[in-house]
Amino acid sequence: MSDSKQSVAHGTFPHYVWGVIDSHLQTDFPDIRNRSTIHSHYGTCMVIPREGDRVRLYIQLANVEKDDSNERMDRSKITPKMLMDSARQIFSPYKLNWPDVEWWTIYIVSQRYASYFADENERIFIAGDACHTHSPKAGQGMNASMNDTHNLAWKLAMVIKGLAYPSILKTYEFERRNYAKQLIEFDRTFAKLFADKPVQSTDEVGVTHEEFRSVLQMFNGFTSGLAVMYEPSLITGRVSENQSLAEGLPIGKSLMSQVVVRHVDARPFHMHDQMPTDLRFRVLIFAGDCLLPAQLAKIEEAAKALQALAKRYTPPSGNYDDVIDFITVSSNPHAEYEKESLPSFLWQNKWKLFCDEVAIDGSGGNAYRRYKIDKTNGAIAVIRPDGYVAQVTHVSALGVKEIDDYFANILVPYT
């Protein structure tokens, strides 16, 4: 970082010390092959089943002395046997035996994030543990790091290839630092939850079983990554009245996949399978009921505007969908219409025309319902290269104009 933009760490230094041990565990505990948490008066232990019949235990070490002045401990005083003894107390009356210990470690939970994730010229970036540290129990260390680098990588690649303006690089710090702040707040609650003693009623100091379970359920979306919501920015539109057109596609959140049926051969596909991570934006045209003349007229005017949009950002020697991919999903079953009844732009790649119907294997038929899109009027959604919903609008020329305005600040035109 330059002298004018020095990054410092923000956050807290809790007093939680945890041990981790990997082994082929021998036990009569019935849920040892299920991800589970044991909350007892001796401490808390998280069970993580692993490959090859291995098990990882995260074990709270309640009686370990730590130097609060520098957040360090004398690791030489801690042994695998101490971790095993603590685990046995927590698991009691169930039995635990370790025929081997493949790996073990200890750590102090600290929750901090950097003040900057990039230098002022967007030439130097940091990601992962370099910009946020937290407890590993929520499974967010590797996940958050990969999402950091993915968020940065597609933006860098588009700028380096001349497809997008360098201004999109500013959204990396904006999006991922806000996420890191949310992650630290989440982890602070999560770590305290594990450290507090179990109690029988809310009148006592500690956490009840019901409180423990409700917090775990509350944060399921966060730990899975599906609850992450990016705030409005250059690449993420504002939530407006258009959101009502597709309430199941929240702007700023990751697209949830649904099964749709391909028109040309009636095969079912998950939408995510049609949207590989290949630097392309996606425009999803939920065409609505294409058998109604009034709706077909809207589809035709939208398709004409989308064709002009595609041409503007297509390299001279490229295909129309090299930069922006177009996927159409009608609310009609494939047997009710021929693809030629739709504007040719929507089926010139016949593999990208789909229907929201139940497939021969019983899957599908729920896309419009799950996305809360009207089956008559439809909607258009813009999906970022990382799979997040950027914009929702009407199936009309005016709706495509909104999409055009969105891309005008992001993509470099060719015409």
C-alpha positions, 0 to 999 in steps of 0.5 A, a space after each residue: 500500500 502507498 503511504 497515503 493509504 495504509 491498511 490497519 486491522 479492525 476488530 476484537 481479540 476475544 479470549 477463546 482458545 480452541 484445539 483441532 484434532 484429525 484422526 480415525 476416531 473410535 467411539 460409541 457416540 451415535 452421530 459421529 458421522 454427522 456434522 454436529 455440535 456438543 454443548 456441555 458444562 465442560 465446554 463445546 466440541 464441533 464434530 466434522 466428518 471427513 474423508 476416509 472415515 476420519 473425523 475432525 474435532 474442534 475442541 474448546 480449551 477452557 483452562 488454557 492460559 494466554 498472554 492477553 498483552 500480545 494474544 499469544 500462548 505458550 504452545 509447548 504447554 499444550 499437547 494432543 493428550 490435553 485435547 483428548 482429555 477435554 474432548 472426553 469430558 465434553 463427550 461423556 458418558 460416550 467413550 472416545 479412543 484415538 488409535 492415531 492422531 494424523 494432525 492437531 493444532 491450537 489457535 486463538 480466535 481473533 476477529 479482524 479485517 483490514 481497512 483497505 483491500 486495494 491500493 488507491 490506484 487498484 494495482 495492488 490487492 489483498 485477499 483471504 487471510 491477508 484482509 480478514 481473520 476469524 474462527 474456522 468453525 463456521 467454515 468460512 476461512 477457505 470459502 471466504 478466501 475463494 470468494 474474495 479471489 473469484 470476485 477479484 479475478 473475473 473483474 481483473 480478467 475482463 479489464 485486462 482483456 479490454 472487455 470492461 472499464 477499469 472502474 469495476 475494480 473499485 467494486 472489489 474492495 467495496 463488496 468484499 470489505 463489506 462482506 468481511 465486516 458482516 463475517 466478523 460480526 457473525 463470527 463474534 456471535 458464533 464464537 461467543 455462542 460456542 464459548 458460553 456455558 449451557 444453562 437450563 433457563 434464560 434467567 441464568 448466565 449462559 446460553 440455553 439449548 433453544 438459543 444455541 439451536 436458533 442461532 445455528 439455524 439463523 446463520 445457516 444461510 451465511 455459512 453456506 454463502 447463500 445469504 451474502 447480499 452485495 449492496 448497490 454499486 456500479 455492477 449491482 443495481 438498486 432494489 427498485 419497484 422492478 424487484 417485484 417482477 421477480 421477488 425470488 431473484 433478489 438483486 445483489 444475491 446469488 442466483 438459486 438454480 432451478 431445473 428447466 426443460 430445453 425446447 429442442 429436445 425436452 431434456 431437463 437442465 439445471 440453470 447453473 449448468 448453462 451458466 459456467 464461470 467464463 467471464 460472460 454476463 447473462 441476460 435471462 429472458 423469462 419470456 412469459 406466455 409466448 402464445 398470447 399476441 400481446 405478450 409476443 409483441 413485447 417479446 419481439 420488441 425486447 428481442 430487437 433491442 437485445 440484438 442491438 445490445 449484443 452487437 454493440 459489445 461483440 468483437 468484430 470477429 466474435 459471436 453474438 454471445 461472446 461477452 453477454 450470454 442470452 438464455 430464454 425461458 418461456 412459461 409454455 411447455 415445449 410441445 405448445 409452440 415451435 421455436 420459429 414463432 419467437 424472434 430468431 435472436 432468441 433461438 439462433 442458438 437453439 440450445 439456449 431456449 428453455 421451457 418451465 415445465 415438468 420433465 419426463 423424469 419429474 424434475 422442473 416446472 418450478 422456475 417461474 413459481 420459485 423466482 416469483 415471476 408472473 407466467 404471463 408477463 415474464 421478466 428479464 434478469 441480468 446475472 453477473 459473471 460470478 452468478 449474482 443478480 445485478 438487475 431485474 426489469 420488464 420484458 419490453 424495449 424500455 426494460 432493455 434500455 435499462 439493461 443498456 444503461 447498466 452495461 454502458 458503465 461497465 463494458 467497453 463497446 465495439 460499435 
